[in-house]
Amino acid sequence: MYKRENIFIVLLAIVSLISAVYITLKDEIKYTGVNLYFFNENTGKLEARREFIPKSRNKAEELKSILYELISGPSDERLESLFKPDVSVQFIAFGKGGEVFLSLNWAAVESLYRYPALAVESLVKSIMSNIKSVRAIKILIDGVEPVSTFGNIKLNRYFKSDIIEAEH
């Protein structure tokens, strides 16, 4: 009889533990991990950092969350966002061929002066590494195709991850 009571207590403890883990993970399932590319001042290069965004079945919402986290900056103190905190996403549109039209406010232009190639690379890699259906990104400023050149980066074209890496 003594053994049965011990077995019952052990089973009850296991069930309680499994229930507690499930309840904890149930809340975690609402988030998904994404790789975002932030600037490392010590190396002068971009570094991938795993961050978490709310899970969404809507690609535009997922992309907005990725951009919000990218602009907000990393949770790692060694890394920094290349975008000023007042940069905002005005709208996102998806083309039929996997193109993304991304309109940012004017503050994005101000963010491009410091490290233009790295800022664009950070944006493009952060999007394309997480949303596999994206083939190219067109950056708009206040809804308009910019004609400005920042260093060797011209914003009046589509960006793909392989093109950005070749421009360094």
Order of alpha helices (4+ residues) and beta strands (2+ residues): alpha-beta-beta-alpha-beta-beta-beta-alpha-alpha-beta-beta-beta-beta-alpha
